[in-house]
Amino acid sequence: MAVTRRASAQWNGSLLEGAGEVSLESSGVGSFPVTWAARSAEPAGVTSPEELIAAAHSACFSMALSSALAKAGTPPTQLDTSAEVDFQPGTGITGIRLFVSGDVPGLDATGFAAAAEAAKQGCPVSQALKAVPITLTVL
């Protein structure tokens, strides 16, 4: 059975002078301000669509890797994933970089790297973002 999650955004004013707010409705964990300046320059305490994509991608990738490792008989004790999403005004999202490290008893570095690469390919968010180059660095 499919699960649906909901978020919404309200925007007021023009792109350059306006501002908005994105709300995470399904979880109810909060609403966050968004502006063009935060998207195209420094965040200054305001989020952007790219930061939200980075959050979604790092969480999804961690879940995919955790699942794959457990299915292979080497469940992780801990995984630490971060994501960086590049946005070029006038062009769009130009690249995504995933960084992962983990504590996986019984698995060597080569095995961990292979599992991480497979998780990158199979992660549903990675699948949704296939049009953008995605790199993976195992730390």
ABEGO torsion letter per residue (X at the ends): XBBBBBBBBBBBEBAAABBBBBBBAAAGAEBBBBBAAAAABBAGGBBBAAAAAAAAAAAAAAAAAAAAAAAAGBBBABBBBBBBBBBBBGAEBABBBBBBBBBBBGBBAAAAAAAAAAAAAABAAAAAAAABBBBBBBX
